[in-house]
Amino acid sequence: MKKGTRAWLAAGAAALVLAAALLLLLRRRGPGFVPELLRRDDGRSGAVAEFIKVKLFFLSETSRYLQPVYREIEMPEAREELYRRFVSLLLAGDGAHIAPVPAGVQLRSLHYLAGRQMLLLDFSESLAGSFPGGTAAELEFIYYMVDNVCYNFREIKKVKFLIGGNESKSLAGHIDLERPFFPDFTWIQEP
């Protein structure tokens, strides 16, 4: 092979790798949503409460994408408590939409690891025991949690799942849970 041909092939391969990395980065970064901070006077005592307006995404019968719903969460003192309240909203679901979470699943604890930009979600053991199974169902649950959390809290870049305080191989035997998950915003439908 000629020297000039090798140089063109190397440049083309480098451009292809750069384009793929850029697409992957854009897919993971997602839209530029920033939760809105709201202040409300309670009208009686003159006290002002702060709320954060978040955008939750749920499944629906009419689309394969997660659909947006806005909610407000009263701002707690600790940031981890805000994450806990947010995840509780996800687990509770929304009457008009589908939350791909088995009945009875509870969040045992969560921890934000700032240095790793990772949120650890520790679910009750009932998650693995009552999971309906199948790769699609596991992926729906995983990306329902990961995309919602990472979309609303930009400081969180990945989510790791624990079950009963321990690492688990999978939810129902299909998707490897031993590694953290980065968001995949292709599951979300923006209006």
TIZALUM-969739 format. One record per residue: residue number from 1; residue in three letters; z, x, y of N, C-alpha, C in turn. Coordinates in Angstrom, 3 decimals, always signed. Each point is the difference from the previous one (the first is absolute). Layout:
<pts>
[pt NUM; 'Ala'; [Z; X; Y]; [Z; X; Y]; [Z; X; Y]]
...
</pts>
This chain:
<pts>
[pt 1; 'Met'; [+0.000; +0.853; -1.167]; [+0.000; -0.853; +1.167]; [+0.000; +0.903; +1.235]]
[pt 2; 'Lys'; [-0.760; -0.400; +0.995]; [-0.099; +0.791; +1.219]; [+1.263; -0.101; +0.818]]
[pt 3; 'Lys'; [+0.238; +1.031; +0.804]; [+1.185; +0.073; +0.837]; [+0.056; -1.156; +1.003]]
[pt 4; 'Gly'; [-1.124; -0.342; +0.584]; [-0.066; -1.102; +0.976]; [+0.287; -1.349; -0.650]]
[pt 5; 'Thr'; [-0.467; -0.199; -1.212]; [+0.235; -1.257; -0.719]; [+1.478; -0.162; -0.327]]
[pt 6; 'Arg'; [+0.627; +1.107; -0.422]; [+1.432; -0.051; -0.290]; [+0.814; -0.348; +1.246]]
[pt 7; 'Ala'; [-0.392; +0.550; +1.117]; [+0.710; -0.290; +1.255]; [-0.127; -1.474; +0.357]]
[pt 8; 'Trp'; [-1.196; -0.566; -0.142]; [-0.195; -1.435; +0.289]; [+0.793; -0.872; -0.968]]
[pt 9; 'Leu'; [+0.027; +0.365; -1.269]; [+0.770; -0.754; -0.986]; [+1.494; +0.076; +0.300]]
[pt 10; 'Ala'; [+0.476; +1.165; +0.369]; [+1.418; +0.162; +0.335]; [+0.356; -0.811; +1.245]]
[pt 11; 'Ala'; [-0.864; +0.031; +1.004]; [+0.250; -0.777; +1.225]; [-0.020; -1.497; -0.301]]
[pt 12; 'Gly'; [-0.935; -0.432; -0.829]; [-0.076; -1.418; -0.387]; [+1.233; -0.437; -0.774]]
[pt 13; 'Ala'; [+0.459; +0.850; -0.914]; [+1.198; -0.329; -0.783]; [+1.229; -0.067; +0.899]]
[pt 14; 'Ala'; [+0.097; +0.929; +0.948]; [+1.130; -0.014; +0.928]; [-0.022; -1.261; +0.862]]
[pt 15; 'Ala'; [-1.170; -0.389; +0.466]; [-0.124; -1.226; +0.806]; [+0.381; -1.222; -0.824]]
[pt 16; 'Leu'; [-0.388; -0.032; -1.258]; [+0.330; -1.118; -0.881]; [+1.510; -0.087; -0.238]]
[pt 17; 'Val'; [+0.639; +1.122; -0.228]; [+1.449; +0.037; -0.207]; [+0.717; -0.443; +1.271]]
[pt 18; 'Leu'; [-0.460; +0.456; +1.148]; [+0.601; -0.388; +1.273]; [-0.150; -1.502; +0.240]]
[pt 19; 'Ala'; [-1.169; -0.549; -0.270]; [-0.227; -1.442; +0.171]; [+0.888; -0.811; -0.943]]
[pt 20; 'Ala'; [+0.140; +0.429; -1.247]; [+0.862; -0.709; -0.955]; [+1.457; +0.051; +0.434]]
[pt 21; 'Ala'; [+0.448; +1.159; +0.474]; [+1.383; +0.124; +0.471]; [+0.241; -0.883; +1.213]]
[pt 22; 'Leu'; [-0.960; -0.073; +0.899]; [+0.130; -0.845; +1.185]; [+0.067; -1.477; -0.381]]
[pt 23; 'Leu'; [-0.836; -0.428; -0.939]; [+0.038; -1.392; -0.466]; [+1.330; -0.324; -0.656]]
[pt 24; 'Leu'; [+0.511; +0.908; -0.805]; [+1.292; -0.205; -0.654]; [+1.115; -0.100; +1.031]]
[pt 25; 'Leu'; [-0.021; +0.861; +0.984]; [+1.013; -0.017; +1.053]; [-0.056; -1.306; +0.787]]
[pt 26; 'Leu'; [-1.187; -0.458; +0.354]; [-0.138; -1.255; +0.749]; [+0.461; -1.181; -0.832]]
[pt 27; 'Arg'; [-0.297; +0.013; -1.293]; [+0.425; -1.094; -0.872]; [+1.514; -0.064; -0.082]]
[pt 28; 'Arg'; [+0.656; +1.144; -0.026]; [+1.452; +0.036; -0.114]; [+0.693; -0.268; +1.323]]
[pt 29; 'Arg'; [-0.607; +0.407; +1.104]; [+0.636; -0.157; +1.302]; [+0.076; -1.454; +0.417]]
[pt 30; 'Gly'; [-1.025; -0.707; -0.262]; [+0.012; -1.421; +0.287]; [-0.153; -0.330; +1.466]]
[pt 31; 'Pro'; [+0.118; -1.274; +0.287]; [-0.186; -0.501; +1.359]; [+1.114; +0.466; +0.930]]
[pt 32; 'Gly'; [-0.241; -0.137; +1.284]; [+0.944; +0.473; +1.006]; [+1.016; -1.037; +0.419]]
[pt 33; 'Phe'; [+0.609; -0.716; -0.931]; [+0.995; -1.013; +0.331]; [+1.328; +0.656; +0.354]]
[pt 34; 'Val'; [+0.596; -0.473; +1.078]; [+1.337; +0.449; +0.386]; [+0.869; -1.246; +0.147]]
[pt 35; 'Pro'; [+1.075; -0.113; -0.797]; [+0.873; -1.171; +0.122]; [+0.516; -0.141; +1.425]]
[pt 36; 'Glu'; [+0.030; -1.223; +0.472]; [+0.402; -0.292; +1.375]; [+1.511; -0.198; +0.084]]
[pt 37; 'Leu'; [+0.630; +0.629; +0.991]; [+1.428; -0.169; +0.229]; [+0.191; -1.139; +0.988]]
[pt 38; 'Leu'; [+0.815; -0.978; -0.374]; [+0.242; -1.179; +0.828]; [+1.468; -0.055; +0.381]]
[pt 39; 'Arg'; [+0.297; -0.512; +1.193]; [+1.387; -0.180; +0.445]; [+0.186; -1.459; +0.340]]
[pt 40; 'Arg'; [+1.111; -0.557; -0.468]; [+0.292; -1.409; +0.260]; [+1.422; -0.174; +0.494]]
[pt 41; 'Asp'; [+0.124; -0.829; +1.005]; [+1.308; -0.399; +0.515]; [+0.418; -1.214; -0.823]]
[pt 42; 'Asp'; [+1.225; -0.019; -0.513]; [+0.414; -1.130; -0.832]; [+0.270; -1.263; +0.815]]
[pt 43; 'Gly'; [-0.014; +0.102; +1.328]; [+0.128; -1.187; +0.848]; [+1.418; -0.430; +0.294]]
[pt 44; 'Arg'; [+0.946; +0.361; -0.826]; [+1.392; -0.433; +0.193]; [+0.873; +1.124; +0.529]]
[pt 45; 'Ser'; [+0.103; +1.055; -0.754]; [+0.928; +1.068; +0.379]; [-0.655; +1.068; +0.867]]
[pt 46; 'Gly'; [-1.293; -0.077; +0.156]; [-0.709; +1.009; +0.776]; [-0.307; +1.262; -0.788]]
[pt 47; 'Ala'; [+0.353; +0.009; -1.275]; [-0.292; +1.156; -0.839]; [-1.500; +0.050; -0.291]]
[pt 48; 'Val'; [-0.515; +1.205; -0.106]; [-1.415; +0.199; -0.291]; [-0.124; +0.582; -1.404]]
[pt 49; 'Ala'; [-0.829; -0.623; -0.818]; [-0.245; +0.489; -1.349]; [-1.411; +0.580; -0.055]]
[pt 50; 'Glu'; [-0.153; +1.065; -0.752]; [-1.309; +0.613; -0.171]; [-0.547; -0.375; -1.367]]
[pt 51; 'Phe'; [-1.290; -0.317; -0.009]; [-0.713; -0.338; -1.223]; [-1.238; +0.876; -0.074]]
[pt 52; 'Ile'; [-0.487; +0.184; -1.208]; [-1.258; +0.703; -0.183]; [-0.961; -0.984; -0.678]]
[pt 53; 'Lys'; [-1.201; -0.095; +0.538]; [-1.023; -0.882; -0.568]; [-0.844; +0.829; -0.964]]
[pt 54; 'Val'; [+0.036; -0.379; -1.274]; [-0.716; +0.729; -1.044]; [-1.132; -0.857; -0.545]]
[pt 55; 'Lys'; [-0.901; +0.664; -0.685]; [-1.159; -0.678; -0.583]; [+0.076; +0.180; -1.515]]
[pt 56; 'Leu'; [+0.314; -1.085; -0.697]; [+0.077; +0.031; -1.465]; [-1.348; -0.430; -0.571]]
[pt 57; 'Phe'; [-0.321; +0.514; -1.166]; [-1.247; -0.374; -0.671]; [+0.318; -0.566; -1.372]]
[pt 58; 'Phe'; [-0.547; -1.186; -0.272]; [+0.210; -0.679; -1.280]; [-1.345; -0.294; -0.656]]
[pt 59; 'Leu'; [+0.033; -0.195; -1.301]; [-1.197; -0.444; -0.716]; [-0.211; -1.489; +0.269]]
[pt 60; 'Ser'; [-1.222; -0.456; -0.199]; [-0.289; -1.423; +0.141]; [-0.933; -0.437; -1.125]]
[pt 61; 'Glu'; [-0.113; -1.304; -0.175]; [-0.878; -0.551; -1.037]; [-1.476; +0.176; +0.349]]
[pt 62; 'Thr'; [-0.294; +0.165; +1.291]; [-1.390; -0.014; +0.453]; [-0.602; +1.371; +0.271]]
[pt 63; 'Ser'; [+0.780; +1.078; -0.159]; [-0.522; +1.323; +0.318]; [+0.626; +1.047; -0.910]]
[pt 64; 'Arg'; [-0.737; +1.043; -0.254]; [+0.547; +1.102; -0.795]; [+0.773; +0.977; +0.868]]
[pt 65; 'Tyr'; [-0.048; -0.195; +1.318]; [+0.698; +0.865; +0.939]; [+1.370; -0.554; +0.360]]
[pt 66; 'Leu'; [+0.879; +0.898; +0.440]; [+1.293; -0.409; +0.517]; [-0.206; -0.606; +1.390]]
[pt 67; 'Gln'; [+0.571; -1.171; +0.240]; [-0.184; -0.748; +1.245]; [+1.196; +0.199; +0.931]]
[pt 68; 'Pro'; [-0.227; +0.135; +1.332]; [+1.096; +0.279; +0.936]; [+0.830; -1.233; +0.378]]
[pt 69; 'Val'; [+1.299; +0.224; +0.138]; [+0.962; -1.003; +0.474]; [+1.000; +0.762; +0.884]]
[pt 70; 'Tyr'; [+0.298; -0.538; +1.169]; [+0.939; +0.675; +0.904]; [+1.411; -0.538; -0.204]]
[pt 71; 'Arg'; [+0.982; +0.911; +0.068]; [+1.409; -0.362; -0.085]; [+0.767; +0.851; +1.011]]
[pt 72; 'Glu'; [+1.208; -0.454; +0.306]; [+0.875; +0.754; +0.892]; [+1.279; +0.350; -0.749]]
[pt 73; 'Ile'; [+0.468; +1.220; +0.218]; [+1.222; +0.495; -0.627]; [+0.926; +0.459; +1.120]]
[pt 74; 'Glu'; [+1.245; -0.454; -0.041]; [+0.961; +0.480; +0.983]; [+0.261; +1.481; -0.256]]
[pt 75; 'Met'; [-0.015; +0.787; +1.066]; [+0.167; +1.445; -0.120]; [+1.441; +0.360; -0.354]]
[pt 76; 'Pro'; [+0.193; +0.656; -1.135]; [+1.347; +0.471; -0.360]; [+0.275; +1.360; +0.641]]
[pt 77; 'Glu'; [+1.213; +0.474; -0.166]; [+0.385; +1.313; +0.530]; [-0.745; +1.124; -0.737]]
[pt 78; 'Ala'; [-0.035; -0.073; -1.320]; [-0.581; +1.072; -0.814]; [-1.443; -0.318; -0.385]]
[pt 79; 'Arg'; [-0.846; +1.011; +0.048]; [-1.421; -0.174; -0.331]; [-0.171; -0.420; -1.461]]
[pt 80; 'Glu'; [+0.781; +0.565; -0.914]; [-0.114; -0.376; -1.411]; [+0.311; -1.483; -0.209]]
[pt 81; 'Glu'; [+0.889; -0.557; +0.802]; [+0.298; -1.434; -0.104]; [-1.213; -0.821; +0.433]]
[pt 82; 'Leu'; [-0.753; +0.483; +0.964]; [-1.242; -0.681; +0.397]; [-0.978; -0.007; -1.168]]
[pt 83; 'Tyr'; [-0.150; +1.129; -0.681]; [-0.875; +0.066; -1.170]; [+0.477; -0.977; -1.073]]
[pt 84; 'Arg'; [+1.310; -0.066; -0.205]; [+0.560; -0.899; -1.016]; [-0.324; -1.455; +0.335]]
[pt 85; 'Arg'; [+0.168; -0.383; +1.254]; [-0.305; -1.378; +0.417]; [-1.490; -0.302; -0.179]]
[pt 86; 'Phe'; [-0.821; +0.980; +0.299]; [-1.442; -0.174; -0.154]; [-0.362; -0.217; -1.472]]
[pt 87; 'Val'; [+0.515; +0.853; -0.877]; [-0.286; -0.134; -1.436]; [+0.552; -1.329; -0.526]]
[pt 88; 'Ser'; [+1.131; -0.444; +0.512]; [+0.554; -1.299; -0.402]; [-0.959; -1.132; +0.355]]
[pt 89; 'Leu'; [-0.662; +0.092; +1.154]; [-1.010; -1.002; +0.364]; [-1.159; +0.018; -0.995]]
[pt 90; 'Leu'; [-0.407; +1.188; -0.407]; [-1.089; +0.105; -0.977]; [+0.401; -0.620; -1.339]]
[pt 91; 'Leu'; [+1.220; +0.273; -0.444]; [+0.463; -0.526; -1.283]; [+0.183; -1.518; +0.046]]
[pt 92; 'Ala'; [+0.423; -0.516; +1.161]; [+0.216; -1.447; +0.143]; [-1.319; -0.763; -0.008]]
[pt 93; 'Gly'; [-1.051; +0.650; +0.434]; [-1.307; -0.641; +0.016]; [-0.158; -0.967; +1.153]]
[pt 94; 'Asp'; [-1.069; -0.745; -0.074]; [-0.364; -0.951; +1.037]; [-0.562; -1.212; -0.735]]
[pt 95; 'Gly'; [+0.495; -1.182; +0.310]; [-0.404; -1.200; -0.722]; [-1.489; -0.262; -0.029]]
[pt 96; 'Ala'; [-0.721; +0.417; +1.032]; [-1.437; -0.277; +0.073]; [-0.851; +1.086; -0.645]]
[pt 97; 'His'; [+0.618; +1.102; -0.404]; [-0.744; +1.121; -0.559]; [+0.648; +0.481; -1.294]]
[pt 98; 'Ile'; [-0.645; +0.954; -0.640]; [+0.468; +0.513; -1.284]; [+0.596; +1.389; +0.183]]
[pt 99; 'Ala'; [+1.221; +0.184; -0.460]; [+0.632; +1.315; -0.040]; [-0.036; +0.450; -1.463]]
[pt 100; 'Pro'; [-0.707; +1.092; -0.313]; [-0.126; +0.433; -1.395]; [+1.262; +0.694; -0.520]]
[pt 101; 'Val'; [+1.108; -0.739; +0.046]; [+1.296; +0.532; -0.409]; [+0.586; -0.937; -1.053]]
[pt 102; 'Pro'; [+0.392; +0.510; -1.158]; [+0.612; -0.869; -1.012]; [+1.291; -0.640; +0.523]]
[pt 103; 'Ala'; [+0.264; -1.205; -0.452]; [+1.211; -0.727; +0.413]; [+1.253; +0.785; -0.372]]
[pt 104; 'Gly'; [+0.966; -0.018; +0.895]; [+1.287; +0.619; -0.265]; [+0.092; +1.483; +0.303]]
[pt 105; 'Val'; [-1.083; +0.610; +0.404]; [+0.032; +1.433; +0.300]; [+0.758; +0.221; +1.302]]
[pt 106; 'Gln'; [+0.880; +0.980; -0.012]; [+0.794; +0.308; +1.186]; [-0.109; +1.481; +0.319]]
[pt 107; 'Leu'; [+0.155; +0.294; +1.274]; [+0.049; +1.377; +0.453]; [+1.436; +0.483; -0.151]]
[pt 108; 'Arg'; [+0.218; +1.036; -0.806]; [+1.352; +0.559; -0.179]; [+0.374; +0.865; +1.189]]
[pt 109; 'Ser'; [-0.923; +0.882; +0.385]; [+0.247; +0.882; +1.142]; [-1.326; +0.562; +0.477]]
[pt 110; 'Leu'; [+0.064; +0.597; +1.178]; [-1.158; +0.735; +0.492]; [+0.485; +1.182; +0.814]]
[pt 111; 'His'; [-0.827; +1.023; +0.058]; [+0.341; +1.218; +0.737]; [-1.262; +0.533; +0.650]]
[pt 112; 'Tyr'; [+0.123; +0.359; +1.264]; [-1.120; +0.615; +0.699]; [+0.225; +1.505; +0.020]]
[pt 113; 'Leu'; [-0.946; +0.746; -0.525]; [+0.049; +1.461; -0.008]; [-0.909; +0.488; +1.128]]
[pt 114; 'Ala'; [+0.590; +0.237; +1.166]; [-0.779; +0.313; +1.197]; [-0.859; +1.249; -0.178]]
[pt 115; 'Gly'; [+0.540; +1.030; -0.627]; [-0.745; +1.238; -0.189]; [-1.252; -0.180; -0.838]]
[pt 116; 'Arg'; [+0.030; -0.950; -0.912]; [-1.146; -0.271; -0.870]; [-0.796; -1.222; +0.462]]
[pt 117; 'Gln'; [+0.494; -0.662; +1.062]; [-0.629; -1.218; +0.533]; [-0.204; -1.026; -1.126]]
[pt 118; 'Met'; [+1.032; -0.143; -0.833]; [-0.096; -0.842; -1.186]; [+1.163; -0.980; -0.057]]
[pt 119; 'Leu'; [-0.313; -1.232; -0.395]; [+1.018; -1.012; -0.225]; [+0.180; -0.170; -1.500]]
[pt 120; 'Leu'; [+1.244; +0.122; -0.466]; [+0.336; -0.256; -1.406]; [+0.463; -1.449; -0.112]]
[pt 121; 'Leu'; [-0.655; -0.766; -0.831]; [+0.395; -1.382; -0.257]; [+0.539; -0.085; -1.419]]
[pt 122; 'Asp'; [+1.267; -0.344; -0.127]; [+0.652; -0.112; -1.303]; [+0.196; -1.488; -0.311]]
[pt 123; 'Phe'; [-0.742; -0.492; -0.968]; [+0.049; -1.413; -0.372]; [+0.901; -0.215; -1.212]]
[pt 124; 'Ser'; [+0.456; -1.234; -0.144]; [+0.814; -0.368; -1.153]; [-0.820; +0.179; -1.275]]
[pt 125; 'Glu'; [+0.721; +0.164; -1.106]; [-0.663; +0.202; -1.290]; [-0.838; -1.197; -0.415]]
[pt 126; 'Ser'; [+0.254; -1.148; +0.607]; [-0.781; -1.190; -0.336]; [-1.469; +0.149; +0.398]]
[pt 127; 'Leu'; [-0.317; +0.960; +0.877]; [-1.403; +0.195; +0.387]; [-0.843; +0.352; -1.211]]
[pt 128; 'Ala'; [+0.421; +0.986; -0.778]; [-0.764; +0.406; -1.182]; [+0.109; -1.041; -1.101]]
[pt 129; 'Gly'; [+1.168; -0.624; -0.129]; [+0.211; -0.961; -1.083]; [-0.768; -1.294; +0.154]]
[pt 130; 'Ser'; [-0.253; -0.421; +1.234]; [-0.679; -1.286; +0.195]; [-1.403; +0.142; +0.571]]
[pt 131; 'Phe'; [-0.511; +1.235; +0.035]; [-1.322; +0.199; +0.581]; [-1.055; -0.600; -0.912]]
[pt 132; 'Pro'; [-0.952; -0.743; +0.572]; [-0.984; -0.697; -0.831]; [-0.932; +0.924; -0.762]]
[pt 133; 'Gly'; [-0.134; +1.239; +0.421]; [-0.846; +0.938; -0.716]; [-1.427; +0.002; +0.500]]
[pt 134; 'Gly'; [-0.742; +0.976; -0.472]; [-1.387; +0.145; +0.405]; [-0.135; +0.941; +1.187]]
[pt 135; 'Thr'; [-1.051; +0.776; -0.014]; [-0.252; +0.967; +1.059]; [-0.147; -0.673; +1.353]]
[pt 136; 'Ala'; [-0.745; -1.095; +0.054]; [-0.228; -0.684; +1.284]; [+1.311; -0.493; +0.604]]
[pt 137; 'Ala'; [+0.875; -0.569; -0.822]; [+1.279; -0.512; +0.500]; [+0.878; +1.141; +0.506]]
[pt 138; 'Glu'; [-0.003; +1.126; -0.694]; [+0.778; +1.154; +0.450]; [-0.522; +0.526; +1.329]]
[pt 139; 'Leu'; [-1.320; +0.128; +0.119]; [-0.591; +0.490; +1.249]; [+0.266; -0.956; +1.159]]
[pt 140; 'Glu'; [-0.076; -1.298; -0.253]; [+0.287; -0.974; +1.058]; [+1.427; +0.160; +0.520]]
[pt 141; 'Phe'; [+0.956; +0.136; -0.897]; [+1.388; +0.183; +0.423]; [+0.173; +1.311; +0.771]]
[pt 142; 'Ile'; [-0.515; +1.086; -0.557]; [+0.160; +1.316; +0.621]; [-0.593; +0.014; +1.407]]
[pt 143; 'Tyr'; [-1.250; -0.418; +0.136]; [-0.638; +0.080; +1.320]; [+0.456; -1.102; +0.941]]
[pt 144; 'Tyr'; [+0.528; -1.077; -0.520]; [+0.646; -1.009; +0.842]; [+1.186; +0.643; +0.712]]
[pt 145; 'Met'; [+0.818; +0.733; -0.728]; [+1.173; +0.652; +0.578]; [-0.413; +1.189; +0.883]]
[pt 146; 'Val'; [-0.805; +0.900; -0.532]; [-0.362; +1.237; +0.696]; [-0.770; -0.291; +1.289]]
[pt 147; 'Asp'; [-1.036; -0.828; -0.087]; [-0.810; -0.272; +1.187]; [+0.796; -0.710; +1.077]]
[pt 148; 'Asn'; [+0.827; -0.955; -0.379]; [+0.817; -0.695; +0.997]; [+0.955; +0.964; +0.705]]
[pt 149; 'Val'; [+0.697; +0.819; -0.757]; [+0.977; +0.926; +0.578]; [-0.702; +1.030; +0.896]]
[pt 150; 'Cys'; [-1.032; +0.649; -0.516]; [-0.668; +1.062; +0.757]; [-0.768; -0.540; +1.206]]
[pt 151; 'Tyr'; [-0.485; -1.216; -0.090]; [-0.717; -0.614; +1.119]; [+0.934; -0.250; +1.183]]
[pt 152; 'Asn'; [+1.195; -0.451; -0.263]; [+0.938; -0.372; +1.053]; [+0.873; +1.143; +0.497]]
[pt 153; 'Phe'; [+0.210; +1.006; -0.817]; [+0.875; +1.110; +0.367]; [-0.769; +1.304; -0.158]]
[pt 154; 'Arg'; [-0.583; +0.459; +1.082]; [-0.903; +1.157; -0.020]; [+0.683; +1.293; -0.438]]
[pt 155; 'Glu'; [+1.324; +0.070; +0.102]; [+0.713; +1.202; -0.425]; [+0.038; +0.114; -1.517]]
[pt 156; 'Ile'; [-0.292; -1.083; -0.702]; [-0.016; +0.008; -1.466]; [-1.444; +0.187; -0.457]]
[pt 157; 'Lys'; [-0.249; +1.090; -0.696]; [-1.357; +0.329; -0.455]; [-0.213; -0.284; -1.486]]
[pt 158; 'Lys'; [+1.108; -0.158; -0.745]; [-0.119; -0.256; -1.440]; [+1.264; -0.690; -0.485]]
[pt 159; 'Val'; [-0.120; -0.642; -1.160]; [+1.110; -0.762; -0.573]; [+0.146; +0.402; -1.465]]
[pt 160; 'Lys'; [+1.238; +0.202; -0.408]; [+0.306; +0.304; -1.415]; [+0.860; -1.122; -0.550]]
[pt 161; 'Phe'; [-0.303; -0.424; -1.205]; [+0.710; -1.100; -0.645]; [+0.970; +0.527; -1.051]]
[pt 162; 'Leu'; [+1.203; -0.547; +0.026]; [+0.999; +0.245; -1.040]; [+0.371; -1.352; -0.597]]
[pt 163; 'Ile'; [+0.431; +0.015; -1.246]; [+0.456; -1.226; -0.654]; [+1.376; +0.271; -0.584]]
[pt 164; 'Gly'; [+0.982; -0.786; +0.451]; [+1.366; +0.180; -0.473]; [+0.579; +1.359; +0.360]]
[pt 165; 'Gly'; [-0.440; +0.574; +1.105]; [+0.510; +1.293; +0.439]; [-0.670; +1.198; -0.639]]
[pt 166; 'Asn'; [-0.990; -0.227; -0.840]; [-0.655; +1.089; -0.721]; [-1.509; -0.048; +0.175]]
[pt 167; 'Glu'; [-0.614; +1.173; -0.199]; [-1.453; +0.021; -0.046]; [-0.432; -0.729; -1.259]]
[pt 168; 'Ser'; [-1.132; -0.659; +0.096]; [-0.525; -0.732; -1.141]; [-1.450; +0.406; -0.208]]
[pt 169; 'Lys'; [-0.431; +0.002; -1.246]; [-1.392; +0.347; -0.299]; [-0.962; -0.985; +0.642]]
[pt 170; 'Ser'; [+0.288; -1.312; -0.117]; [-0.890; -1.023; +0.553]; [+0.741; -1.324; +0.106]]
[pt 171; 'Leu'; [-0.657; -0.968; +0.603]; [+0.568; -1.354; +0.083]; [-0.150; -0.719; -1.333]]
[pt 172; 'Ala'; [-1.226; +0.016; -0.511]; [-0.277; -0.704; -1.251]; [-0.949; +0.804; -0.889]]
[pt 173; 'Gly'; [+0.056; +1.326; +0.130]; [-0.768; +0.852; -0.894]; [-1.367; +0.441; +0.476]]
[pt 174; 'His'; [-0.348; -0.217; +1.264]; [-1.362; +0.335; +0.433]; [-0.069; +1.046; +1.114]]
[pt 175; 'Ile'; [+0.699; -0.213; +1.106]; [-0.102; +0.876; +1.165]; [+1.194; +0.956; +0.031]]
[pt 176; 'Asp'; [-0.276; +1.284; +0.167]; [+1.024; +1.040; +0.025]; [+0.873; -0.132; +1.249]]
[pt 177; 'Leu'; [+1.304; -0.260; -0.185]; [+0.939; -0.144; +1.119]; [+0.755; +1.283; +0.312]]
[pt 178; 'Glu'; [-0.302; +1.077; -0.693]; [+0.761; +1.226; +0.194]; [-0.401; +0.757; +1.268]]
[pt 179; 'Arg'; [-1.039; -0.440; +0.637]; [-0.441; +0.633; +1.244]; [+0.096; -1.003; +1.141]]
[pt 180; 'Pro'; [+0.089; +0.468; +1.236]; [-0.004; -0.934; +1.133]; [-1.414; -0.533; +0.241]]
[pt 181; 'Phe'; [-0.067; -1.138; +0.667]; [-1.280; -0.635; +0.304]; [-0.275; +0.045; +1.493]]
[pt 182; 'Phe'; [-1.219; +0.388; +0.344]; [-0.475; -0.052; +1.371]; [-0.649; -1.364; +0.218]]
[pt 183; 'Pro'; [-0.056; -0.478; +1.230]; [-0.623; -1.306; +0.230]; [-1.497; +0.023; -0.300]]
[pt 184; 'Asp'; [-0.505; -1.149; -0.346]; [-1.438; -0.218; -0.178]; [-0.319; -1.278; +0.767]]
[pt 185; 'Phe'; [-0.350; +0.138; +1.256]; [-0.177; -1.144; +0.875]; [-1.263; -0.804; -0.290]]
[pt 186; 'Thr'; [-0.744; +0.389; -1.045]; [-1.143; -0.838; -0.378]; [+0.475; -1.319; -0.619]]
[pt 187; 'Trp'; [+1.290; -0.122; -0.323]; [+0.568; -1.240; -0.531]; [+0.264; -1.013; +1.124]]
[pt 188; 'Ile'; [+0.023; +0.477; +1.240]; [+0.386; -0.849; +1.143]; [-1.235; -0.541; +0.706]]
[pt 189; 'Gln'; [+0.057; -1.268; +0.365]; [-1.069; -0.592; +0.791]; [+0.488; -0.207; +1.429]]
[pt 190; 'Glu'; [-0.661; +0.666; +0.911]; [+0.325; -0.164; +1.415]; [-0.799; -1.182; +0.554]]
[pt 191; 'Pro'; [+0.638; -0.801; +0.867]; [-0.730; -1.132; +0.591]; [-1.071; +0.464; +0.967]]
</pts>
